[in-house]
């Protein structure tokens, strides 16, 4: 196995850090869940306030090294679990006083530059993209799934306009050779009809594969549902997204929980149930110009949040039905 050559001292910038702290208000104390622990940026900031505790989750086992450092510093106030955040319900947190749950759905610079993860189109060798606790890799997806299946993945998860021809050329290429990262980039370059020099030509395809390999859609949906259940009254659920599909899901879920369904004026009036959550502002919070200058990848970040209105564990949402087509495409992975 090739050794990871990522430096430990690479600067990591937690996106919208001040805004997250302003929203979840750790100065009032309480227990918080950092669902995407990563390099521990949000966790360390929360733990600066004495009456706080943090449970950090991350599917990437490489995060455990940074987590261990924080555990040594705050043995009674911090705990780390190598767990996918969709499995929050396995932690038996129903009776905990959870005051805030944070999701940062982006990938850190450290992860992107890790050659073993193969998230970047600049990586060399075998396709991977597994972030941890996976069932299959990008290598299996590209080299085993059928043309129409690949086309669906690229189209729905990457919004790739040339999904059909890229999928066709993948199938043709692999008849003679197993496809690696460089091969895939080359195939995409030959397949694209229009070149956009502002964005790397392989960006959408690699995004689609990463989402599919890590089941990011179902992870997000069930992570949101389980988070909404375990929060206590006045608890805050805050999510930072980086691409339109993620933001669409979060926006719909928050609206679904914080607004009454519209009823036709011709239908009999029915008593509306109390809302599960309140959404203080409909528009997302975005990074300042100063933050974007310091950390360019933050430019696409959007922060949305809601505040729980009761202590009920049960919530009503149709988010699974709304995004059922994406969940069905994810099931193609069961063939691998």
C-alpha positions in Angstrom: 0.0 0.0 0.0 1.3 3.5 -0.9 2.0 5.6 2.2 0.0 8.7 2.7 2.1 11.8 2.2 -0.3 14.4 3.5 1.4 16.7 6.0 -0.1 17.0 9.4 0.5 20.7 9.6 -1.6 21.6 6.5 -3.8 24.6 7.5 -7.4 23.7 8.0 -10.1 26.4 8.0 -13.5 25.5 9.5 -16.0 27.1 7.2 -18.3 29.8 8.6 -17.0 29.1 12.1 -18.1 32.4 13.7 -21.5 32.0 12.1 -21.9 28.5 13.5 -21.0 29.6 17.0 -23.4 32.5 16.7 -26.2 30.1 15.7 -25.7 27.2 18.2 -24.7 29.5 21.2 -22.3 27.2 23.1 -21.7 30.0 25.6 -25.0 28.9 27.3 -23.6 25.4 27.8 -25.0 22.0 26.8 -24.1 18.9 24.8 -23.3 19.3 21.1 -22.8 16.8 18.3 -20.2 17.5 15.6 -21.5 15.1 13.0 -18.5 15.7 10.6 -15.6 16.0 13.0 -12.9 16.0 10.4 -10.0 18.1 11.7 -12.0 19.1 14.8 -12.4 22.8 14.0 -16.0 23.2 15.3 -15.4 20.9 18.2 -12.4 22.8 19.5 -14.3 26.1 19.2 -17.3 24.7 21.2 -15.1 23.3 23.9 -13.6 26.7 24.6 -16.8 27.3 26.6 -16.6 25.6 30.0 -20.1 24.2 30.4 -20.1 22.3 27.0 -19.6 18.7 26.0 -19.1 17.4 22.4 -19.7 14.1 20.8 -17.7 14.0 17.5 -18.6 11.6 14.7 -16.7 10.8 11.6 -16.7 7.8 9.2 -13.1 8.6 8.2 -10.9 6.6 10.7 -8.1 9.0 9.9 -9.9 11.6 12.0 -9.2 9.5 15.1 -5.7 10.9 15.4 -6.9 14.5 15.8 -9.8 13.3 18.0 -7.3 11.6 20.3 -5.5 14.9 20.9 -8.7 16.6 21.9 -9.8 13.6 24.1 -6.5 14.0 26.0 -7.1 17.6 26.5 -10.8 17.3 27.5 -11.3 13.7 28.8 -14.6 14.5 30.5 -16.0 16.7 27.8 -15.2 15.1 24.5 -15.9 11.7 23.0 -15.3 10.5 19.4 -17.1 7.8 17.5 -16.0 6.3 14.1 -19.5 6.3 12.8 -21.6 7.4 9.9 -23.9 10.2 11.0 -26.9 8.4 9.5 -26.5 6.0 12.4 -27.0 8.6 15.2 -30.0 6.6 16.3 -27.7 3.7 17.3 -26.1 5.9 20.0 -29.2 5.9 22.4 -29.2 9.7 22.8 -32.9 10.1 23.2 -32.6 11.1 26.8 -29.5 13.3 26.4 -29.9 17.1 26.5 -28.7 17.8 23.0 -28.6 21.5 22.4 -26.9 21.7 19.0 -26.0 19.4 16.1 -23.6 20.6 13.4 -23.0 19.2 9.9 -20.2 20.4 7.6 -20.8 18.5 4.4 -17.6 19.6 2.7 -14.3 17.7 2.4 -11.2 19.0 4.1 -8.0 19.9 2.2 -6.3 17.1 4.0 -8.8 14.5 2.7 -8.7 15.8 -0.9 -4.9 15.7 -1.0 -4.7 12.2 0.5 -3.6 10.0 -2.4 -5.1 6.9 -0.8 -8.6 8.4 -0.8 -8.4 9.3 -4.5 -11.0 12.1 -4.2 -9.1 14.4 -6.6 -8.9 14.1 -10.4 -5.2 14.9 -9.9 -4.7 11.6 -8.0 -2.8 8.7 -9.6 -3.5 5.0 -9.8 -6.6 3.1 -8.7 -9.9 4.8 -8.3 -11.1 4.8 -4.6 -13.1 7.7 -3.1 -14.1 5.7 0.0 -14.3 7.9 3.0 -14.7 5.0 5.5 -17.3 2.3 6.4 -18.0 1.8 2.7 -19.4 -1.2 0.8 -17.6 -0.5 -2.5 -15.2 1.8 -4.2 -15.2 4.0 -7.3 -13.0 1.5 -9.0 -15.8 -1.1 -8.8 -18.5 1.4 -9.9 -16.6 2.4 -13.1 -15.4 -1.0 -14.0 -18.5 -3.1 -13.2 -21.8 -1.2 -13.6 -23.6 -1.1 -16.9 -23.8 1.9 -19.2 -27.4 3.0 -18.3 -26.5 2.7 -14.6 -23.4 4.9 -14.9 -25.4 7.4 -16.9 -28.0 7.7 -14.1 -25.3 8.2 -11.5 -23.5 11.0 -13.5 -26.7 12.6 -14.5 -28.5 12.7 -11.1 -25.6 13.1 -8.8 -23.3 15.2 -10.9 -25.7 17.0 -13.2 -23.4 16.0 -16.0 -24.8 17.1 -19.3 -22.6 14.7 -21.2 -23.4 11.7 -19.0 -24.5 9.6 -21.9 -21.4 9.9 -24.0 -19.1 9.6 -21.0 -20.8 6.4 -19.9 -20.6 5.0 -23.4 -16.9 5.7 -23.6 -16.2 4.2 -20.2 -17.8 0.9 -21.4 -15.8 1.0 -24.6 -12.5 1.8 -22.9 -12.8 -1.0 -20.2 -13.2 -3.7 -22.9 -9.4 -3.6 -23.2 -8.2 -2.2 -20.0 -9.2 -1.7 -16.4 -9.9 2.1 -15.8 -7.8 4.0 -13.3 -8.0 7.6 -12.2 -5.9 9.0 -15.1 -7.8 6.9 -17.6 -11.1 8.3 -16.4 -10.0 11.9 -16.6 -8.8 11.2 -20.2 -12.1 9.6 -21.1 -14.0 12.6 -19.8 -11.8 15.0 -21.7 -12.4 13.2 -24.9 -16.2 13.0 -24.2 -17.0 16.6 -23.3 -18.5 18.6 -26.1 -18.0 22.0 -24.4 -15.0 23.0 -22.4 -15.4 25.2 -19.3 -12.0 26.5 -18.4 -13.2 27.9 -15.0 -14.0 24.4 -13.7 -11.9 21.2 -14.2 -13.6 19.1 -16.9 -13.8 16.1 -14.6 -15.4 17.9 -11.6 -19.0 16.8 -12.2 -18.2 13.1 -12.9 -15.9 12.9 -9.8 -18.6 14.6 -7.7 -21.2 12.1 -8.9 -18.9 9.1 -8.1 -18.0 10.4 -4.7 -21.7 10.9 -3.8 -22.6 7.5 -5.0 -19.7 5.6 -3.4 -20.3 7.2 0.0 -24.1 7.1 -0.3 -24.1 10.8 0.5 -27.8 11.3 -0.3 -29.2 8.6 2.1 -26.5 9.6 4.7 -27.7 13.2 4.6 -31.4 12.3 4.7 -31.3 9.9 7.6 -28.7 12.0 9.4 -31.2 14.9 9.2 -34.1 12.8 10.3 -32.3 11.3 13.3 -30.8 14.6 14.3 -34.2 16.2 14.3 -35.5 13.5 16.6 -32.9 13.6 19.3 -32.7 17.4 19.7 -34.3 18.9 22.7 -36.6 22.0 22.8 -34.6 25.1 21.7 -31.9 22.9 20.3 -30.4 24.0 17.0 -29.7 21.9 13.9 -27.2 23.6 11.6 -26.0 22.3 8.2 -23.3 23.7 5.9 -23.7 22.5 2.3 -21.3 22.9 -0.7 -23.3 21.9 -3.8 -26.9 22.4 -5.0 -28.2 18.9 -4.5 -27.2 18.9 -0.8 -28.6 22.3 -0.3 -31.9 21.3 -2.1 -32.3 18.4 0.4 -31.5 20.5 3.5 -33.7 23.4 2.3 -36.7 21.1 1.7 -36.3 19.2 5.0 -36.1 22.4 7.0 -39.1 23.9 5.2 -41.0 20.6 5.7 -40.6 20.8 9.5 -41.0 24.5 10.0 -44.0 25.4 7.7 -47.6 24.3 7.7 -48.7 22.6 4.6 -50.8 24.9 2.3 -54.5 23.9 2.2 -56.9 24.8 -0.6 -59.5 27.4 0.5 -62.1 25.1 -1.0 -61.3 22.3 1.4 -62.7 22.1 5.0 -60.5 23.9 7.5 -58.5 21.6 9.8 -56.6 22.4 12.8 -52.9 22.6 12.0 -50.4 20.7 14.3 -47.8 22.7 16.1 -44.7 23.1 14.1 -41.7 20.9 15.1 -39.1 23.5 14.3 -38.8 27.2 13.7 -36.7 28.6 10.8 -35.4 32.1 11.9 -34.3 33.0 8.3 -35.1 31.5 5.0 -32.1 32.6 3.1 -28.8 30.8 3.8 -25.9 32.4 5.5 -22.8 32.6 3.2 -19.2 33.4 3.9 -17.9 37.0 4.1 -15.6 38.3 1.4 -12.7 38.2 3.9 -13.3 34.5 4.6 -13.4 33.7 0.9 -10.1 35.5 0.3 -8.5 33.4 3.2 -10.2 30.1 2.2 -11.3 29.9 -1.5 -13.2 26.6 -1.2 -15.6 28.3 1.2 -17.1 30.4 -1.6 -19.8 27.8 -2.3 -20.7 27.2 1.3 -24.3 27.8 2.6 -25.4 27.6 6.2 -29.0 26.8 7.0 -30.4 26.2 10.5 -33.6 25.5 12.4 -34.6 25.6 16.1 -36.6 22.8 17.7 -40.0 23.9 19.0 -40.7 21.0 21.4 -39.2 17.9 23.1 -41.0 15.3 21.0 -38.9 12.5 19.6 -41.3 11.8 16.8 -41.3 14.0 13.6 -43.4 14.0 10.5 -41.6 14.4 7.1 -42.0 13.2 3.6 -38.3 13.8 2.6 -37.8 10.1 1.7 -40.6 10.3 -0.7 -39.5 13.6 -2.1 -36.0 12.3 -3.0 -36.9 8.7 -3.6 -35.5 8.7 -7.1 -32.0 9.5 -5.7 -32.4 6.8 -3.0 -33.3 4.3 -5.7 -30.2 5.1 -7.7 -28.0 4.5 -4.6 -29.4 1.0 -4.5 -27.5 0.2 -7.7 -24.5 -0.2 -5.3 -26.0 -3.5 -4.0 -24.9 -5.1 -7.3 -21.2 -4.5 -6.4 
